[in-house]
């Protein structure tokens, strides 16, 4: 059994490490520091942590002002508030002037669990992806999260980092190299390609193992950068396998599935099925039970792979 | 004209530039640009420590035009200060111009923050003031907020923040001309008592005549001497100030003058066409 760590925990640790390396890093939170794990940074660097209170618009606006003065602000709250409540502030005060603000939002997707639909962001990738100048990252595990956070600091400009609440299996070792804009092939496969992001990557790997038992060879690609999307790896997969399945803990509209479909439609049309929430809100429940109920599980990936191969 | 004759003359020249710019662009916001001329004059030509040859100088004082639609007055100031040639003013709002309809920090030298969507500038100014505190720097941050803009919820989020973090290096002007697009503030959505509201939010509040250079300068000094809290200067102003037929008329919020109207306005301002 793999080690289980939530990406938000890895985020807190990464911030703490970065805090001692880079004096310009400041962290802002909107009264959720114990949940987003910015509290780890707060404890280590109280002079560079600022709680804005329950005021997400101000969270982003203040971060923008700090960025104009050379600071590297990380602004954190739940994904639904960060990208929804503060959307237009992100658009006009961060993305348009291309300010160096990092929006690290936790509690994305159904795996928020018991808090239910109001708190489960299923459209945040879509909102952030359509903003010019915005980089969108969605790491798969704790190791990749840490690498993402470090790379986000190296990159000068706005970055949205999508993180989760629930513990997920650690799938990478420390030697893993993450690069913004590069998808990573985790498993070779000739029959079909599964492109997954975030917490669904470990499920895609499991599905590939299941399929192997039935002599179906499924390539697995981790698409942790949703924008800029890695076109080459998608087109190559379309050419070399018989179809593509995308898997994301997000609405099938506007997220990874859409990004992949756009690349395929314009470059190399190929059979494709998007797995995600089917244009619906979530609900309360245990995180894993929710993933099962909404088809974000190994069984559904296996089933969709077979469906595409039988077309 | 008295003690501040020179500054008053600069403000008059800015008003002339604004009319000329808007006549040329055939769109834009004269009312709120004219009401803010004296405030920006006092800031940029008396108070602020800035260097037009080094617009991004890290230790400069900052100015955030939170009511971004008053961009023409900011552009007129920046051109007068030498950030870019005055000819650029005649390209306002035209394609490929460095002067966008609302301020764009990436395109225009001297613009410290991209603004235009109301309510956002004050939070950005907070961030700048906070950065100065973190770095123990002595630069000050100024912002201009519209009175109608005070209806935005985000202004009050930011107002709380500035007081909570004791941003005494932040001085904000409220351009209180009493008018917004749909009419008088009091009819659209009353903001009064605006001074008491900011006081209750923990700010030092000063009420002044926003067209008296002397009162503006004195208020800025008072703000600099106020420790432990941000200062809000409620500047009573006249929308369209300086052009009789534009004064106190909501109609002139976002409408450019015609050729004839511009001639009349420039005549009143002692400018002459393109003068």
Interface residues (C-beta under 8 A of the other chain):
Chain A: X26 X47 X48 X50 X52 X53 X55 X57 X58 X60 X61 X62 X63 X64 X65 X66 X67 X68 X69 X70 X71 X73 X88 X89 X92 X93 X96 X97 X98
Chain B: X58 X62 X64 X104 X105 X106 X112 X113 X114 X116 X117 X119 X120 X122 X123 X124 X125 X126 X127 X128 X129 X130 X131 X132 X134 X135 X153 X154 X157 X158 X160 X161 X164 X165
